[in-house]
């Protein structure tokens, strides 16, 4: 019976975009025409370019082209990963700038709240047709010497009344309320 891990590992790399950021530092085992080449993409590229140059100098044009194509493959992978990382960094930078702008600029809700407060605090125009009496004329509060209106003192709160005790069942003593 086959292990389910094999099927998972086969399907793991179907989404290539998520794995590109890891390509730059990842160590590859490349099975080239002359055996394995192991290293990061940059190291593999340099090794295949060296092998292509050596094959060219020895007069083997087919091997030189083969090594050059291997180097080009890893060069494309590395370039794509670097491009994606640069895009991610630019997007993160853009988000950070937008967050800073949003934090520095008041929101529409803040603007609306300030405008409402200004309308409430603004002096109202008196047309003389006002049907309500002037507050100063009908006020029963007395001004203090400092020009501040005195507030009425608060009455002390009364303690809450307790519920009466439940009547005792026959044959049991009555519950007494604790004070």
N, C-alpha and C positions, 0 to 999 in steps of 0.2 A: 504494500500500500504506500502511495506517495505521501510525502509530508506536505502539510498545508503551507509550510514556510517557503517551499520552492515556488509555489504559485504566487505567493505574496511578493517574493523578491523579483519575479518576472514582471509583475505589474507595478512595482514600486516606482520605476523611472518613466512611466508613461507621461507624467506631468513634468516635462523638462524644465519649465520656467522656474519651478521652486528649487531645482538643484543647481542652477547656474551660478548663484552667488557663492557656492562652495567650490566651484571649479578652480579658482585661482590658487588656493592653497592645497588642493586635493592632490594626492599622490596617485599617479596612473601607472598601470602595468600595460605598456603597449606591446602587442605582439607584432613586431615588424618583420620584414623579410629575413633579417639576420639575427633573429632571436628577440628576447624581450628587452624593452627599453623602459626603465623605471625612473619616475621623478614627477615633479610638478609640471604643469603644462609648459612653462618657460624652459625648464631643463630638457624636457622631451623635444621641444622645438629645436633647441640648440644642438642636441645630439643628432637629430635627423638631418639638420642642415649640414653638420660636419660630415655625416655619412654620405650625404648627397655630393658634397664638394670632393670628398675622397674618391667616390665612384666616378665622378666626372674626370678627375685627374688620371684615374687608371684607365679611362676610355670606355667605361661601361655606361652608355647613355640610358639604357633601360633601368638599371638599378638606380642611377642618379635621379631619374624622373620619379621612380617609385618612392625613394626617400623624400624627395621634394614634396610629393603629394601627401605623404604622412605628416611632414612638418606643416604643410598648409592646413591640414585638418585640425591640428592642435592650435595653430595660430588663429583660425576662425573661432574655435571654441573659447579661447582665451579672450579674443576681441569682443565676442558677444557677451561674455560674463562681465568684462570690464565696462562695456557700454550699459548693461543692465544695472550694474552697481552705481554708475554715475547717474543714471535716471532715478534710481531709488534715493540717492543722496540729494539730488535736485528736488525731488518731490518732498522729501523730509524737510529740506530747507524752506521750501515754499509753504508747507504747512506751519512751520515754526514762525515764519514771517506773518502769516495770516492770523495765527493765534496772538502774536504780539500786537498786531493792529486791532484785533477784536478786543484785547484787554485794555488798550490805550484809548480806544474810541468808545464813547458811551453808546449803549444799545438803544434801539428805538423805544423800548419800554422805559429806560431811564429818561430819555428825552420827553416822552409823554408824561411821565410822572412829574418831572420838573415843570413842564408847561402847566399842568393842572395845579401844582402848588403856587406857581406865579399868579395864576388867575384867582386863586382863593385869597392870596395875600395882597393882591393889588387893590388900591383904594377904588371904591365903586363911585361912579358918577352920580351926583344927586341932582335929579331933575326938578325937585320941588314938588312933584306930584306923589311922592311916596305916601302910601296909605299906612305904613307902619310908623309908630312914633320913634323918635330918636332914642337910642339906647341910653344916652347920658341923662335924659329927662326922666325916664321911667325906672332907672336903676335904683334898687333898694340897698345896694352895697355901699358901705362907707369907705372912703378913701383914707388910707393911712398917710401919715406925714411924709413918707418916702415916695408917695405917688403910686403905690402898689395896692391893688384891691385886696382886702383881707378876705380870706376864705372862712366860711362858717366852720366852727370846730365840730369834729365828729363826736357823736355820742358813743359811749362805750357799748360794745356788743353784748347782747344778752346770751347767757349760755343756752344751748339747745335743750329742749325738753326731752327727757328720756321716755322711751316706750314703757308702758306699764308691764309689769311682770305677767307672764302667762299663768293662768289659774292652774293650781296643782291638781293632779289626778287624785282620785280617791285613795286614801291611805298613805299619801306621800306628803311630806311637809312642804309648805309654800315657799317658793323661791323669794329671797329677800334681795332687793336691789342694793348693790354696793355703791357707796358714796365716794 
